[in-house]
Amino acid sequence: MLCTPWQCSNTVKIKDFLLKHFLIICEVIAVVIAFAWPLPGSKLSHSTISLCIVAVIFLFTGLKLKTDELKSVFKSADVVLICCVTSLLITTLAPGYIVHQLPFDDKLDPDKPNNETFSFGPTELKLGIILFNCAPATIATGIIMVTGAEGDVIIAVAVSTITNIAGCFVTPLLFSLFVDADAMKQDSTKLLMKLGLSLLLPLFVGKVVAMLFARVREVVKNHKRKIGLVQSVGICIILWIKLSTSVKKGTFELIALTDILILVGIIIACHLFLLLINFIVSISFCFKREHLAVMLLLCSQKTLVLTAAIATALPDEIGDSALILLPCFIAHPLQMLIDSFLIQPLKKSPHFPLCVPGFCAKCRTTKPDKTEEGQNDIGSAAAAYVVENQVVVGMDTLHEEKENCNE
């Protein structure tokens, strides 16, 4: 039975909506099932299962990873370097230090009495915010937004590729700077082994397979969206298992609604702070509009895949992994929502590169080009000629009006 044009149009709209928000929908389903019936998920609470799911996710990431664009970015190597340093270090250490100073306590530790002082919630929530900010740039979402804002897509792909490869090494080390637990130092070897087997090895295997077999590259290219959906399902399965285990233990009974609201506020403030940092860096180096889009829409975002993988591999002594994952799963859709409002202004605004006199590094060191000076002289002469002609025409009109009055 054929559908009417109206029915077909609505079906396409519903399909596009579901595909666009697939990860968020899966997250909601995972949370609902975990709280409504935690028994199945808690039965699967083995680190081996979660690590296998992470390995599959990063195998697909390796298959999709694009390194061909790295050859064509040498002309803009300075922009790529600034974006990578900002994404991996500046937007990690600055918010991490601030969040680390906020008053969180060990509510979930039965050996420590609850303090009477004000608290933003359990320490695991703080660790989750810090872990998310330690992650590199997003792999797909940020590039899509840069494309929508008509930014430099090639540089965006290069920055995303470099930061995600380097993030497998850098993110655990940066996160360890903010963890007070001795377990992180004692089990650092085990953690690196887990991350190596579940992240780096599948990533390397996927990339090598894609490089060696053209048929695999073609299949990945034709089914890129389906592979992304499989990765989203894998991430949500990890969330479901972790939440189910924590609900079964009664962990969430100690968390109030005010803790969640405060958590959302801190996450929004952190992302706005990242946008401000990247905007200041862009002004400092006099970035073009295309490069500013990369800084704001890609380098300000953090990937969820790596944070979920690291939280899965963390030792139990650090805290409840479900609570550590909770801020990550809240922050990921919030950053996309906030950045979506920047796409059209970045696309339409002609006021770039935006330079502040005496603040822009390039403007202080770069001398004006002679060709540009010649063009400016020609433009000034042309403007003077137009003004002179307008004055002459105005004087002629005035003489004519005076003669008419005399007559």
N, C-alpha and C positions, 0 to 999 in steps of 0.2 A: 504494500500500500504506500503510495507516494504521499509525501507530506506537502502541505501548502507552503508558499514562500514565507509566510509569517511563522509557521511552526519550525521550518528549517532554520530561519534566522535566530529564533530563540534557542534552538538546540545548539547551534554554533556558539552563541553567546555563553550558554551554560557550560559548554565544554571548555571554552577558553578561560572562563572564570575558574573552573576546577583545576585546570592545568597550571594557571598562573599562581594560584594560592594552594597548590597541592601540599607543600610542606607544612604550612600552617594548619590545614585541615587535618593532616595526619597527626600533627602534634596534639590537637584538641581531642581527636579520637583516642590517642594513646593515654592522655591524662584521664579522660572519662573512664576508660576500661580499667586503668590501674587503680583508681579510687573506688570504682563500683565492684570490681572483682579482682583483688590483688593476688589471689592464690596461683593462677597459672604463671604469671610473670615472676613471682617469687620462687617458683620451682625451677626457673631457668637462670637463677642468679649465680651463674658460674662465670668466672672471668674468661674461661676458654671460649664460651659462646660469644660473648661480647667482642673479644679480640678477633675471632673469626669474622664476625660481621664487619668490624673495622677494616680487616685485611681485604675483604671483598670491595668495600667502598673505595679504598685507596688503589686497588687494582684497576677499577674503572676510572679513577682519577688519572692514573698513569696512562691509560689508553687514550684519554681525552686531552692529555697535556700537550700543549703546543709550544714547541721550541724553535720552529722555523722562523718565527718572527724576531727571535733574538738577533739574527744576523743583520736585520735591517734597521736596528735601533742605535747603531754606533754613532750616527750623526747627532742623535739626541741623548748621548750617553750621560751627560750631566743631569738631564731631567730625570732619567731612569734612576740614577744613583740617588738623587735627592728624594725621589718618591719612595725608594726602597728603604733608605735610612729612616725616613719619617714614619713609614708604616711599621717597621720592625722595632725601632728603638724609641723615637720621640713620643709617638702616640701610645707607647707601651709603658715607659718608665714614668712619664708625667702623671697620667691618671692612676696608675698603680700605686704610686707613692701617696697620692691624695686619699684614695680609697682605703689604703692601709692604715691611715691615721684616724679613720672614722670609728666611733664607739660601737663595735660589735663585741659580743661576749660568747662564752661557751655554755649556752643554755642546755645543749644536748649532752654535756659531760656530767654524768651522775656524781662524779667525785668532787665536782666544784659547785658550791652553793651559788644560787642566782644572786647577782648583785642588785642592790637597790637603786643604783644609778641608771640613767637613761641609756637605752641600747637600741640600735637599729635592727637587731635580730641576731641569730646565731652566726658564728664565725664562718661556717660553710658558705653562707650567702656572700660574704666579703671575698672569700677565696674564689667563688664562681665569677664575680665581677672582674677580679684581677686576672683570672685565667682567660676570660673572654677578651680582655683588652691586650693580653700578651700574644694573641693569635695574629697571624698575617692577614693580608687583604683577602677578600672573597674571590672565589674562582670564577663564578658565572654571573652572579647578581650585579656586582659592581661594573663588570664589562658591559652588560646589557644597559645599565643606566648611563654609562659613558657614551655608548652608541646612541641612545635616545637624546642625549644632550649635544650630539655632534662633536664630541671630544676626540682626542687622538686615540683611536682604538688600538693601533699597533703598540703604542707605548703602554696602554692599559693591559694588554695581553702579556707583554714582557714583564711588567711590574708584578702582575698576578702570578706568573710562572716562577719568577726568581724568588719572590717572598714566600711562596708556599713550599718551595724546595728547601730554602734556608730556614723556614719556620719549623720544620721537623727537628732541627738541631737547636735553634735559638729559643723557641717558645718554652720548652721545659726548663732551660737554664734561667731564663728571665723569671719564670714563675717561681722557681726555687728561691729567688732573692726575697720573695715576700712571704714565704712559708716558714713559720717558727718551729714547726714540728721536727724533732730529730729523726723521725722515720723517713723523711724525704732525703736526708743525707745518708742514712744507713742503707736504704733500699735504692739508692741512686743507680747502682749497677743493674739491678733487676728491672728498674723502670726503663733504663736505656735499652736493655735487651728486649723488653716487651714492645717498646716503640719501634725499635729496629725491625722486629719480625712482623709487626702489624701495620707499620706505616711505610718505612723506607723500602723494605724488600718488595712488597706488592707494587709500590709506586715505580720502582726500578724495573720490575718484571713487566708491568703494563706498558711502560714507555719503550722498552726494548722490543717487545712483541709488536707494538704498533710501528716501530721503525723497520722491522725486518719483513713484515708481511703487509703488502699493499691491500690485500683483500680485507684484512682486519681494519685497516684505516678507513676503507670505504664503508664497511659495516658500521663502524663507530660514527662516522660522519652522517650516515643516513638514519641512524637510530640514536642520535645524541640526546634527544629529549627523553626517550624511553630510559636510557641509561641514567639520566638525571633523576627520573622518578624512582628508579630502583635504589639509587643512593639515598633519596629522601626517605624511602620506606625503611632502609637499614638504620638510618639515624633515629627514626621514631621507634623502631623496635628496641634499640638501646635505651631510649627514654622510658619506654613502657616497662622494661625489665627493672631498671633502676628505681623507678617510682613505685612499682608494685612491691619490691623488696622493702623500701622505706615505709610504705603504708602498712605493710604486714608487721613491721617492727613498732609501729606507732610513732614514728618520727615526726610526722606532720601535725600531731596533736599539740606539740609545743610551739607551733608557729601561729601567730595571730594574723588577722587580716591587715592590721596596721603595718606589720613587718613586710607584707607583700606590696602594699601601697608605697611604703618608703623605698623598697627595692626598685620599683618601677621609676620613682622619681630620681633616684641615684643613677640609674641606667640612662635615663633621658639626659640628665645633666652631664654625664660622662661623654655621651656622643656629641652633644653640643660643644663641649670643651674640645673634643677632637677636631670638629669642623673649624673651630676658631683657630686652633694650632695650625692646621693645614692652610687656612686662609692667610694667616700671618706669614708662613713660610713661602707661600706663592707670591705674596707682595714683595717679600724680601729679595726674591730672585727674579722678579718681573716676569712671571709666567704668562704665556699666552692664554687666551680663553680656552683653547683645546686642552692645554696642560692643566689649567685650573680645574677643569671638569674631572680629570684623572685624580687630582689631589683630593677633591671634595667627595666625589662619588665612589672612588675605589679605595684610596688610602685611608679614608675615615671609617671604612667598614671592616669588620672582622669576620673571618670564616667560622662556621659552626662545625664543620667536619673535623678539623684538627682539635678543637676544644673538646668535642665529645670523645675523640680517641684518647686524648691525654687523661681526661677525667676517668675514663674506663680503666686505665692502667695505673692510676694512683693507688698507693697503699692505703689500707683501711684506717691506719692510725692518724692520717691527716684529717679525716672527717667523712661524713656520709656523702657518697658520690652523687646520690640523687639531688641533694640540696646544693652541691657544687654545680651540677648541671642545670638546675632551675634558673639561675640568672642568665645563663648562656641561651637557653631556649626562649626566654623573655626578650633578651636584648636583640636577638637576630631579626625578628619581624619588626621590632620598634625602629631599628636603624634603617631598614628599608622604607618604612613609612615616612620617617623624617626626611630622608634623602630624596624621596620621590617628589617632594615639593620644590626641590632645587633644579630639577631637570629643565623645565621650561624657562626659568630665569637665566640659567646658564646658556641655553640654546638661543635665546632672543637678545641677550644683552650685548651691545656693541662696545661697551666701555672696558675693553681689555686689549692689551695688557694694562693692568691698573698699577701705577707706580706712585709711591709717596716720595716727594723730593727729599733727598738726603737720607732716605731709608732703604731704597732699592739698591742692592749690591751691584747689579749690572749698570745702572745709570751712573753710579759713582765712578766706575772703572772704565766704561766704554766711551770712547771719543766719537763725536758725530762724524759720519761718513761724508766725504766731499761730494759724492753724488747726491746724497740727501740734502746737503747744504745748497747745491746748485738747484735742485728741485724746489727747495724752499724759497730761493731767490727768485726763480721764475714765477712761483705761485704768488709771491709778494708783489712782483711787478704787474702780474695780471690783475691782482686785486686793486692795486693803485690805479691801473688803467680804467677798470670798471668804475671806480669811485670818481675819477676825473671826468669820465664821460657823463656820469649821472649829474655831476655838478654843472657841466656845460649845458646839458639838456634842461636842467632846472633853471639856469640863468636865462636861456632862450625863452622858456615858457613865461618867466617873470616879465621879460621885456615885451612880449606879445600882449600880456594882460595889461601892462601899463599903457601901451599904445591904444588899446581898445578903450580904456577909461578916458584918455585924452580926447578921442573922437567922440 
